[in-house]
């Protein structure tokens, strides 16, 4: 199905977005990671569009999503990104609550959305989230030293040199190899360059200092699905989600691939079935004896989940009497 594209005006920015799938399907928002663009999510969005109304967008300041000024990126950039996600969901899904998928650093955006707009989320899937608060003191210190070094390299030699430090710290050699061979890299190269490197200038520090509080997650714990890749990533990538799974007593789902390379490169049916089942957090109920998705059952379960969230949303929007 050919994606439909457009732009949405939000506070201080114009967001480029794409949608695919039938509008009556359950809405699913895919949030781009540190690259900031929906290009990396196109294969995944295409696969998921069989059962979901999939929404993707370039985050503010990245590629096709322009900002009005540097003030649109300064301040609490993660909250601004979460508010952008809320606008995308409200305007593209007719205010229906959505499933949300976020990976790596963008998981902090999904958590912030869950904090400020929980009524808009059916379930948030966090894939290997970068959460420094969930690291051991020694690993946290090591990460901060790495980020300080990457910042110095960025200021001296640019983002490509800085990424040569960061990516190996989060990924295995196999994961990096699959990322380098991903066809979407050619699409990314064809986009006009960012006028400002949003990640290194604004987002990296905000993500590493995200004021994450476990108490904030206890009430909406049923809205979380935690996941990691089946290709071994580094401690910095795996430790936070493993610890979060243990503390919250949530299952830890296993996706194909690693921290960076899984989504753009693996065969679409494998990505689709795995992610769609995991997004609901109901894998045993959704898989048939042959290991394939029971799609009618899945749709009825999604509709039931969306219905319950809609009731909550309507109550929140009801006028005071």
C-alpha positions in Angstrom: 0.0 0.0 0.0 1.4 3.4 -1.0 1.9 5.7 2.0 0.0 9.0 2.1 2.1 12.0 3.2 1.4 15.4 4.5 2.4 18.1 7.0 1.0 19.1 10.4 1.5 22.4 12.1 2.5 22.1 15.7 4.0 24.4 18.3 7.1 25.9 16.6 7.4 23.3 13.9 5.9 21.8 10.7 6.0 18.0 10.9 6.3 15.8 7.8 4.2 12.6 8.3 3.2 9.5 6.4 0.4 7.0 7.0 -0.3 3.6 5.5 -3.0 1.0 6.1 -6.8 1.4 6.4 -7.9 4.3 8.5 -10.4 2.1 10.3 -7.6 -0.2 11.6 -6.2 0.2 15.1 -3.8 3.2 15.0 0.0 2.6 15.6 2.6 5.3 15.9 6.2 4.4 15.1 8.7 6.9 16.6 12.0 7.2 14.9 15.2 6.8 17.0 18.3 9.0 16.9 18.2 9.3 13.1 15.0 11.3 13.5 13.4 10.2 10.2 10.6 8.0 9.2 12.7 6.6 6.3 14.2 4.0 8.6 10.7 2.9 9.6 9.2 2.5 6.1 9.8 -1.3 5.8 8.3 -1.9 9.2 5.4 0.5 8.5 4.6 -1.3 5.3 4.5 -4.7 7.0 2.3 -3.5 9.8 -0.1 -1.7 7.6 -1.9 -5.0 6.9 -3.4 -4.8 10.4 -2.8 -1.3 11.6 -3.3 2.3 10.5 0.4 3.1 10.8 1.6 6.7 11.4 5.3 7.8 11.1 6.9 11.2 11.0 10.2 13.0 10.8 10.7 14.4 14.3 11.1 18.2 14.7 14.2 19.6 13.2 15.0 16.5 11.2 15.0 16.4 7.4 11.5 17.2 6.2 10.2 18.5 9.5 11.2 22.2 9.8 11.3 24.3 12.9 10.5 28.0 13.1 13.7 28.9 15.1 16.3 27.4 17.4 13.9 28.1 20.3 11.7 25.3 18.9 14.4 22.8 19.8 15.7 24.3 23.0 14.3 23.8 26.5 12.6 20.5 27.2 13.1 18.9 23.8 11.8 15.5 24.9 8.5 17.0 26.2 8.2 18.9 22.9 8.7 15.6 21.0 6.1 13.9 23.2 3.6 16.7 22.5 4.3 16.3 18.8 3.5 12.6 19.1 0.3 13.5 20.8 -0.6 15.9 17.9 0.1 13.2 15.3 -2.1 10.7 17.1 -5.0 13.2 17.7 -5.0 14.6 14.2 -4.3 11.5 12.1 -6.3 8.9 14.1 -9.4 10.9 14.8 -8.3 11.1 18.5 -8.3 7.4 18.9 -5.7 6.1 21.3 -2.8 4.4 19.6 -0.2 1.7 20.0 3.3 3.3 20.1 6.6 1.7 19.2 9.8 3.4 20.1 13.4 2.2 20.2 16.7 3.3 21.7 16.8 7.0 22.7 13.2 7.6 21.3 11.9 5.4 24.1 12.3 8.4 26.4 9.9 10.3 24.1 7.4 7.4 24.5 7.8 7.4 28.2 7.2 11.2 28.3 4.1 10.8 26.2 2.9 8.1 28.6 3.5 10.6 31.4 1.7 13.6 30.0 -0.9 12.0 27.7 -1.6 8.4 29.0 -5.1 8.4 27.6 -3.6 8.5 24.0 -1.7 5.2 24.4 -3.2 1.8 24.2 0.3 0.2 24.7 3.8 1.5 24.3 6.5 -0.9 23.1 9.9 0.1 24.3 12.7 -1.7 22.3 16.1 -1.5 24.1 15.4 1.9 25.6 18.4 4.1 26.6 17.6 4.9 30.2 20.7 6.0 32.2 18.8 5.9 35.5 18.4 2.1 35.0 22.2 1.5 34.6 24.5 0.5 37.4 26.6 3.4 38.8 29.7 2.2 37.1 27.9 1.8 33.7 26.3 5.2 34.1 29.7 6.8 34.7 31.1 5.0 31.7 28.2 6.2 29.5 28.6 9.8 30.7 32.3 9.7 29.9 31.5 8.3 26.4 29.0 11.0 25.7 31.4 13.7 26.8 34.0 12.3 24.5 31.5 12.0 21.6 30.4 15.6 22.2 34.1 16.8 21.9 34.6 14.7 18.8 31.3 16.1 17.3 32.3 19.7 17.9 35.8 19.1 16.3 35.0 16.6 13.5 31.2 16.4 13.0 28.5 13.8 13.7 29.9 11.1 11.5 33.1 10.9 13.6 31.0 11.1 16.8 28.8 8.2 15.7 31.8 6.0 15.1 32.2 6.2 18.9 28.6 5.8 19.9 27.3 3.1 17.6 29.8 0.4 18.6 29.1 1.2 22.3 25.4 0.2 21.8 25.7 -2.5 19.1 27.3 -5.8 18.3 29.5 -6.1 15.1 26.8 -8.2 13.5 24.2 -5.6 14.2 26.5 -2.8 12.8 27.1 -4.9 9.7 23.4 -5.4 9.1 22.8 -1.7 9.5 25.5 -0.8 7.0 23.8 -3.1 4.4 20.3 -1.7 5.0 18.8 -0.4 1.7 17.2 2.5 3.5 20.6 4.1 3.9 20.4 5.1 0.2 17.0 6.7 0.8 18.4 8.6 3.7 21.3 9.9 1.7 18.8 11.2 -0.9 17.1 13.5 1.7 18.2 17.1 2.0 20.7 17.4 4.9 19.6 18.7 8.3 20.5 22.4 8.7 21.3 21.6 12.4 22.4 18.3 13.9 19.4 18.0 16.3 20.6 14.9 18.0 24.0 16.1 19.1 23.0 19.7 19.6 19.8 19.2 21.6 18.7 15.6 22.1 21.7 13.6 23.3 22.1 15.4 26.6 18.3 15.5 27.2 18.1 11.7 26.7 21.1 10.9 28.9 19.7 13.1 31.7 16.0 12.1 31.4 14.5 12.4 34.9 13.1 8.9 34.8 11.1 7.9 37.9 9.9 4.3 38.3 7.0 5.5 40.4 5.6 7.2 37.3 5.4 3.8 35.6 3.6 1.9 38.3 0.0 3.0 37.6 0.2 2.6 33.7 2.4 -0.6 33.8 -0.2 -2.4 31.8 0.4 0.0 29.0 4.0 -1.1 28.6 5.6 -3.8 26.6 9.4 -4.2 27.0 11.6 -5.8 24.3 15.2 -6.5 23.3 16.8 -7.9 20.2 18.0 -11.5 19.8 21.4 -10.3 18.6 23.6 -9.5 21.6 23.9 -5.8 22.1 26.1 -4.0 24.6 25.4 -3.6 28.4 24.3 0.0 27.8 21.6 -1.2 25.4 20.4 -4.3 27.2 20.8 -3.6 30.9 18.2 -0.8 31.3 15.3 -2.8 29.7 16.3 -6.0 31.5 16.4 -4.3 34.9 13.1 -2.4 34.1 11.5 -5.7 33.2 12.6 -7.2 36.6 11.6 -4.2 38.7 8.1 -3.8 37.1 7.6 -7.6 36.8 6.9 -7.3 33.1 7.9 -9.9 30.5 10.8 -9.1 28.2 9.9 -9.9 24.6 12.6 -10.9 22.1 12.6 -9.3 18.7 14.7 -10.4 15.7 17.9 -8.4 15.2 19.9 -6.1 17.4 19.9 -2.5 18.7 20.2 -0.7 15.3 20.0 -3.1 12.4 16.9 -5.2 12.9 14.0 -3.1 11.6 15.4 -2.0 8.2 16.9 -5.3 7.1 15.0 -8.4 8.2 12.3 -9.9 6.0 9.0 -8.1 6.4 6.8 -11.1 7.4 9.2 -11.8 10.3 9.2 -8.2 11.5 5.5 -7.9 11.0 4.4 -11.0 12.9 6.8 -10.5 15.7 6.1 -6.9 16.3 2.4 -7.0 15.9 2.1 -9.9 18.4 4.5 -8.3 20.9 2.8 -4.8 20.6 -0.3 -6.3 22.2 1.7 -8.1 24.9 -0.5 -11.1 24.2 1.7 -13.4 22.2 0.4 -16.8 23.6 -3.2 -15.7 22.7 -2.3 -14.5 19.2 -0.1 -17.3 17.9 -1.7 -20.4 16.4 -0.3 -23.9 16.8 1.8 -23.3 13.6 3.3 -20.1 15.0 1.5 -17.7 12.8 -0.7 -14.8 13.9 -4.4 -15.4 14.4 -5.3 -12.2 12.8 -9.1 -12.1 13.4 -8.5 -12.8 17.1 -5.8 -10.1 17.2 -8.1 -7.5 15.6 -10.9 -8.3 18.1 -8.4 -7.9 21.0 -7.1 -4.6 19.6 -10.7 -3.3 19.2 -11.5 -4.2 22.7 -8.3 -2.5 24.0 -9.0 0.6 21.9 -12.7 0.7 23.1 -11.6 0.7 26.7 -9.1 3.5 26.1 -11.7 5.5 24.1 -14.0 5.4 27.1 -11.2 6.8 29.2 -10.4 9.5 26.6 -14.1 10.6 26.4 -14.3 10.9 30.1 -11.2 13.1 30.2 -12.6 15.3 27.4 -16.1 15.6 29.0 -17.1 19.1 30.0 -17.3 20.0 33.6 -20.9 20.3 34.9 
